[in-house]
Amino acid sequence: MGKENEEDILWDVAKNCISKLGFVDCVIYLVDDNQSILVQKAAYGPKSPKDRTIYNPVEITIGEGITGTVAKTGKPELVMDTSQDSRYIIDDDTRLSEICVPIAYEEQLYGVIDCEHPKKGFFTERHLKMLLAIASICAIKVKSVRANTALLEKQHKLFQLKEEMLELKLKTLNSQLNPHFVFNSLNAIQYFITTQNTKFALDYFSTFSRLVRFYLKLLGKDTVSLYNEIDMLHWYLKLQKLRYDDSFEYSISIEKKDGSLKEIVIPSFVILLVFENIVEQSSINKVVDQHFNVDIKTTEKNVVLEIQYQSKSGDHTDYPKNDYRNEIMKWEDQVELLNTVKGYNIVHNTIGSSNNGMHTKSILLELPNLA
């Protein structure tokens, strides 16, 4: 009962239980659920060396032979003369009597204990009762070990998911507040100050402050209201326009069914990271007079975005070596990670068409309403 893994349990049963019953040969099988076969895992007798390596192990299909029949029916068998039983399968040597019991608990089959003896009629009903008791205890212990293993694996997976979620938040924050974005925004604000354009300087500095404050406030949260996310998107695009000398324009239209945008809750940072990717890609590919057209439709269950923009023929997303954009997380990777970690089932698709050397791209993004 002190054993904590299946191998120790089975070898303990084979060597310290079976030998006390005076049996000369025993093999313990476990069910391989993936292949519907029985696999030899422990033994006592000729197939039992000191290093727990079974000599010439065999696999038996469930339903085949006496052992396979017991596995299939779940009923023990006592065979007085194997020479008269067509199901008998010779393993390492021919033996004339066999006793076989299932290792099962609560209708769950874990394996089979199979013992043979060279003499006819060696095994008795008393042997059968004792072997069934041993198999029952073995099954309970195997079930306990597997349950503990499953629990530890679940806890380990949960810990990994928490780590991945934290890493996702940090990567997203790093993408949104990368040093180049921060410094270039501040430099642009400084330009308005030095040129004594106080109104623009204060306006953009206020926008920058709200954006940074909102980033930091959102860092510990997985969700955000659609209302706040759209506000943050406006602030972000306003600063990026300033940073890139008004190289693009944007428009956002919203079609909502019922209720307030504040009542609609979506995964945080997803929309913003999409635009971070698009703006930086447009910049490195030197697309001028760009226009981002954003259509947002809301329902009780989801939020659907369609983002349309243009790109030049031959545009690429590979940035030069050591370019700060290489540190920006790709929005598709973020979506896949959120789907894996949080089970959001975010749906996305990118389609495009070409005309006179220009590509029109559309990103379709369906986010769950988590309210």
TIVO-714484 format. One record per residue: residue in three letters; x, y, z of N, C-alpha, C in turn. Coordinates in steps of 0.2 Angstrom, whole numbers, plus 5000, padded with zeros to 4 digits. Layout:
! TIVO-714484
ALAXYZXYZXYZ
...
***
This chain:
! TIVO-714484
MET500449945000500050005000500450065000
GLY501150065002501550115002501850134995
LYS501750094990502050104983501650164980
GLU502050204976501750264973501850274966
ASN502050214963501950214955501750144953
GLU501450134947501250074945501750014944
GLU502350034942502849984941503049954948
ASP503049994953503249964960502649924962
ILE502049944961501449904963501449834960
LEU501549834954501449764950502049724952
TRP502649744952503249704954503149674961
ASP502849724965502749694972502249644973
VAL501749644969501249594969501549534966
ALA501949534961502249474957502749444962
LYS503149474965503649444969503449434976
ASN503149474979503049464987502349434988
CYS501849434983501249404985501149334981
ILE501349334975501249274971501749214974
SER502349234975502849184978502649154985
LYS502249194989502049174995501449114994
LEU501149124989500649074987500949004984
GLY501549004983501848944981501848934973
PHE501648984970501548984962502248984959
VAL502348954954503048954951503149004945
ASP502549024942502549064936501949114937
CYS502149184935501549234935501749284931
VAL501349314927501449374923500849424924
ILE500949484925500449534926500449584920
TYR499849584917499749624911499349694913
LEU499549744909499049804910498749814903
VAL498149844903497849864897498149924894
ASP498349924887498549974883497850004880
ASP497550054882496850074880496950094872
ASN497550124870497550154864497550094858
GLN497850034860497849984855497449924857
SER497049924862496649874864497049804865
ILE497649814868498049754870498249744877
LEU498449694879498749674885499549674885
VAL499849714889500549714889500849694895
GLN501349644895501649614901502049674904
LYS501949684911502249734915502649714920
ALA502549654923502849624929502849544929
ALA503249514932503249444931503649414938
TYR503449344939503749304944503949234941
GLY504549214942504649144939505249154933
PRO505149114928505649114923505749184919
LYS505249224919505249284915505449344919
SER505649334925505749384930506449394932
PRO506849434929507549444930507649494936
LYS508249504939508349554944508149624943
ASP508349644936508249714935507549734932
ARG507049694933506349714931506249714924
THR506749684920506649684913506349614911
ILE505749614909505449544907505749514901
TYR505949454902506249414896505749404891
ASN505849424885505449414879504749424880
PRO504549494882503849504883503449494877
VAL502749484879502349474873501749514874
GLU501349534869500749574869500149524867
ILE499549534870499049494869498449534867
THR498149524862497549564860496949544864
ILE496549594867496049584871495449534867
GLY495349484871494849434867495249374865
GLU495949374865496349324862496549284868
GLY496549214867496849164872496449174879
ILE496649134884496349134890496349204894
THR496949234893497049294897496649354893
GLY496649354887496249404883495549394884
THR495349334885494649324886494349344893
VAL494849334898494649364905494649444904
ALA495149474901495149544900494449574897
LYS494249534892493649554888493049544892
THR492949484896492349474900492349504907
GLY492949514909492949534916492849484921
LYS492849414919492749364924493349314924
PRO493549294930494049254932493949184929
GLU494549154927494549084924495049034928
LEU494748974929495248924932495248864927
VAL495848854924495848804919496248744922
MET495948684923496348624926496748594921
ASP496648594914497048564909497048604903
THR497648644902497648684896497748654890
SER497948584890498048544884497348534881
GLN496748544885496148534882495748594881
ASP496148654881495848714880496148744874
SER495748754868496048784862496248854862
ARG496048894868496248964868496948964871
TYR497248914874497848924877498448944872
ILE498848994875499349024871500049004874
ILE500448974871501148964874501549024874
ASP501849034880502249094881503049074880
ASP503349064886504049034886504048964887
ASP503548924889503548854890502748834891
THR502648764889502048744890501848724897
ARG501348744900501148724907500448704906
LEU500248654911499648614910499048644914
SER499148694919498548724922498648804923
GLU498148834923498148914922497648944927
ILE497748994930497249034934497349104931
CYS496849144930496849204927496249254930
VAL496449304933495949354936496049424933
PRO495449464933495549534930495749574936
ILE496149624935496349684939495749734938
ALA495249744942494749784940494449814946
TYR494149874945493849914951493249954948
GLU492649944951492049984948492049984941
GLU492049924938491949914931492449944927
GLN493049964929493549984926494149934926
LEU494349904920494849854919495549884919
TYR495949874923496649894923497149844920
GLY497049784921497449734918497249664920
VAL497749614920497549544922498149514925
ILE498049474930498549434933498449354931
ASP498949334927498949264924499449224927
CYS499349164930499749114933499749044930
GLU500249014929500248944926500648904930
HIS500548834929500948784933500948724929
PRO501548684929501648634925501248574926
LYS500948564932500548514934499748524932
LYS499448474930498748474929498348484936
GLY497848524936497348534942497748564948
PHE498248604947498648624952498248684956
PHE497948724952497548784956496848764958
THR496648794964496048774967495648834968
GLU495048824970494548884972494848924977
ARG495148894982495448944987495948984984
HIS496448964979496849004976496549054972
LEU495949044969495549094965495349144970
LYS495049134976494849184980495449224982
MET495949194984496549234986496849284981
LEU496849254975497049294969496649354967
LEU495949344968495449394967495549454972
ALA495649434978495749484983496349524982
ILE496949494980497549524978497449574972
ALA497049544967496949584961496549644963
SER496049644968495549694970495949754973
ILE496449734978496849774981497249814976
CYS497549774972498049804967497649854962
ALA497049834960496649884956496449954960
ILE496349944966496150004970496750054970
LYS497350014971497950054972498150084965
VAL498150054960498250074953497850134952
LYS497150134953496650184952496950244956
SER497150234963497350294967497950324964
VAL498450284962499050314959498850354952
ARG498450324948498250364942497950424943
ALA497450424948497050484950497550544953
ASN498050524957498550564960498950594954
THR499150554949499550574944499150624939
ALA498550604938498150654934498050724938
LEU497950724944497850784948498550824948
LEU499150794948499750824948499850854941
GLU499650814936499750844929499250904928
LYS498650894931498150954930498451014933
GLN498751004939499051064943499651094939
HIS500051054937500651074933500351114927
LYS499851084923499651114917499351184919
LEU498951194925498651254927499251304928
PHE499751284932500351324933500651354927
GLN500751304922500951324915500551374912
LEU499851364912499451414909499451484912
LYS499551484919499551544922500251584920
GLU500751544920501451574918501351604910
GLU501051564906500951584899500551644899
MET499951654903499551704903499951774906
LEU500351764911500751814913501251844908
GLU501551794904502051804899501651844893
LEU501051824892500651854887500551924888
LYS500351944895500252004897500852054896
LEU501452024898502052064898502252074891
LYS502152024886502352034879501852084876
THR501252084878500752134875500952204877
LEU501052214884501252274886501952304883
ASN502352254882503052274879502952294872
SER502452264868502252284862501952354861
GLN501452364866501152424866501552484868
LEU502052474873502452524876503152514874
ASN503252494868503952484866504352554866
PRO504952554868505352614869505252664863
HIS505252634857505252684851504652714851
PHE504052684852503452714852503352774857
VAL503652754864503652804869504052864867
PHE504752854865505152904864504952954858
ASN504752914853504552954847503952994849
SER503452974853502853014854503053074859
LEU503553064863503753114868504153164863
ASN504553144859504953184854504453234850
ALA503953194848503453234844503053294848
ILE502953274854502653324859503153374861
GLN503753354862504253404863504353454857
TYR504253434851504353474845503753534845
PHE503153514847502653564848502853614853
ILE503153584859503353634864503853684862
THR504353654858504953704856504653754851
THR504153734847503953774842503353824845
GLN503253814851502753854855502053844853
ASN501953784850501253764849500953724855
THR500853764860500653744866499953704866
LYS499553724862498853684862498953614860
PHE499353604854499453534852499853494857
ALA500353534860500853494865500453464871
LEU499953514873499553494879499053434877
ASP498753444871498253394869498653324868
TYR499153324865499553254864499853234870
PHE500053274874500353254881499753224885
SER499253254885498653224889498453154886
THR498453154879498253084876498753034878
PHE499353054878499953004879499852984887
SER499753024891499653014898499052964899
ARG498452974896497952934897498052864894
LEU498452864889498552794886499052754891
VAL499552784893500052754898499652724904
ARG499252774907498852754913498452704912
PHE498052704906497652644905497952584903
TYR498552584900498952524899499152494906
LEU499352534911499552504917499052484921
LYS498452514921497852494924497552424922
LEU497652414915497452354912497852294912
LEU498552304915499052254915498752194919
GLY498452204924498252144929497552114927
LYS497252144921496652114920496652084913
ASP496152034913496151994906495552024902
THR495152064904494552084900494552164901
VAL494152194896494052264896493352274892
SER493052334894492452344891492652374884
LEU492152354879492252384872492252454872
TYR491952484876491952564876492652584878
ASN492952564883493652584885494152564880
GLU494052504876494552484871494552524865
ILE493952554863493852594858494152664859
ASP494052684866494352744868495152744867
MET495452684870496152674870496352674863
LEU495952644858496152634851496252704848
HIS495752744850495752814847496452854849
TRP496552844856497152874859497852854855
TYR497852784854498452754851498552774844
LEU497952774840498052794833498252874833
LYS497952914837498152984837498852994838
LEU499152954843499852964844500252934838
GLN500052884835500452854830500352894823
LYS499852934822499752984817500253034818
LEU500353054824500853114826501553084825
ARG501653024827502352994826502552984819
TYR502052964815502252954808501953004803
ASP501953074806501853124801501153124797
ASP500653104801499953094797499953054791
SER500353004791500452954785499752914784
PHE499352914789498752874788498152914791
GLU497552894789496952914792496552854795
TYR496052864799495652804801494952824802
SER494452784802493752794804493552734807
ILE493052744812492852684816492052694816
SER491752644814490952644814490752584818
ILE490252594822489952544827489252534826
GLU489052474825488352454824488152404830
LYS487852434835487652394841486852374841
LYS486752314844486052294844485752334850
ASP485852304856485552334862486052354867
GLY485952394872486352404878486952454876
SER487352464881487852514881488552474879
LEU488952514876489652484874490052464881
LYS489852504886490152484893489952414895
GLU489452394893489152324896489452274892
ILE489752284886490052234882490852224884
VAL490952164886491652144889492052104884
ILE492652114882493052074877493752064880
PRO494152014878494852004880495252074879
SER495652094883495952154883496552144878
PHE496752204875497352214871497252184864
VAL496752144863496752104856496752154850
ILE496252204851496152244845496752294844
LEU496952314850497552364850498152334847
LEU498252264848498852234845498852224838
VAL498152214836498052204828498352274825
PHE498152324828498352394825499052404825
GLU499352384831500052394832500452354826
ASN500252294824500552264819500352294812
ILE499752314811499652344804499952414803
VAL499952454809500352524808501052514807
GLU501352464810502152464810502252424803
GLN501852384801501952354794501852404788
SER501352444789501252504784501852544784
SER502152564790502652604790503352584787
ILE503452524789504152494786504052484778
ASN503452474776503352464769503152534765
LYS503252584769503152654766502552664762
VAL501952644765501352654762501052724764
VAL500952764759500752834761499952834760
ASP499652894762498952904762498552844763
GLN498752804769498452744771497752764775
HIS497252724774496652734778496452664781
PHE496352674787496052614791495352624792
ASN494952574789494252574790494052524795
VAL493752544800493552494805492752484806
ASP492452434805491752424806491752374812
ILE491352394817491252354823490452334824
LYS490252274824489652254825489552214832
THR489052224836489052194842488352154843
THR488352094846487752054848487852044855
GLU487352004858487351984865487951934866
LYS488151894861488651844861489351864859
ASN489451904854490051924852490151994849
VAL490752014847490952074844491352054838
VAL491052084832491352064826491752134823
LEU492352124821492752184818492952164811
GLU492852214807493152204800493652264799
ILE494252254798494752304797494952304790
GLN494852354786495152364779495652414779
TYR496252394775496752434774497152414768
GLN497552464765497952444759498652434760
SER498952394756499652384756499952374749
LYS500552384748500852384742501052314740
SER501052304733501252234730501952224733
GLY502052154735502752134738502852154745
ASP502352184748502452204755502652134759
HIS502952144765503152094769503152114776
THR503152064780503152074788503852064791
ASP504352044787504952034790505352094791
TYR505552114797505852174799506652164798
PRO506952224797507752214797507952184804
LYS508552164803508852134809508952184815
ASN508852174821508952214827508352274826
ASP507952274822507352324822506952304828
TYR506752364831506352354837505652324836
ARG505452324829504752294828504852214829
ASN505452184829505452114830505252094837
GLU505252144841505052124848504252134849
ILE503952154844503252164844502852094843
MET502452074847502152014847501652014841
LYS501651964837501151954832500451944834
TRP499951984832499251974834498951904834
GLU499151874828498951804827499151754833
ASP499751764835500051724840499751734847
GLN499551804848499151814854498451784854
VAL498151784848497451754848497551684849
GLU498051644846498051574847498251554854
LEU498651604858498851584865498251594869
LEU497851654868497251664872496751604871
ASN496651584865496151524864496451464867
THR497051454868497351394871497251404879
VAL497451464881497551474889496851484892
LYS496451524888495851554891495251514888
GLY495351484882494751454879494251504876
TYR494451554874494051614871493751594864
ASN494051554861493751534854493651594849
ILE494251634849494251694845494351674838
VAL493951694833493951674826494251734822
HIS494751714818495051774814495151744807
ASN495151794802495251774795495551834792
THR496051824787496251884783496151864776
ILE495851914772495751904765496051964761
GLY496151964755496452014751496252014744
SER496252074741496252084733496752134731
SER496852124724497352164721497152204716
ASN497352274715497152314709497652364708
ASN497952364702498452414700499052414705
GLY499352364707499952354711499752374719
MET499152384721498952394728498552334730
HIS498652314736498252264739497752294744
THR497152274744496652284749496552224754
LYS496752234760496652184765496152194770
SER495752134772495252144777495452084782
ILE495452114788495552064794494852064797
LEU494552004798493951984801494151954808
LEU493851984813494051964820493351954824
GLU493251894826492651884830492851874838
LEU492651914842492851914849492251894853
PRO492351854858491751834863491551894867
ASN490851904868490651954873490651914880
LEU491151934884491251894891490851924896
ALA490351974895489952004900489551954904
***
